[in-house]
Amino acid sequence: MTEQEQQNDGQRSIERMRWLVAELNRASYNYHVLDAPTIPDAEYDKLYHELLALETEHPEGVDPDSPTRRVGDAPIPEFGQVTHAVPMLSLNNGFTDD
């Protein structure tokens, strides 16, 4: 691959990262704030992991507003606080082939 082809490939990857950030942020807002999901969870996860891979390959293109840089959002005020009998611990991103 020539240097020019590598630059073009890198630029395409960074453009894809920008699109993924915008799409994932929009989907997250629709899901968490509007309670109106626009894409299935599996599709969100697929796009999220694609973004993670691209950010690893091209750290120079990482957007500070990327969903991969966000821990969580403030809770929606309409939802009350719940005390669980057994503490809810992090589920992380548990994926299985099942």
Sequence and secondary structure as in RCSB ss.txt:
>XXXX:A:sequence
MTEQEQQNDGQRSIERMRWLVAELNRASYNYHVLDAPTIPDAEYDKLYHELLALETEHPEGVDPDSPTRRVGDAP
IPEFGQVTHAVPMLSLNNGFTDD
>XXXX:A:secstr
  HHHHHHHHHHHHHHHHHHHHHHHHHHHHHHTSS  SS HHHHHHHHHHHHHHHHH GGG  TT GGG      
 TTS     SS     TT     
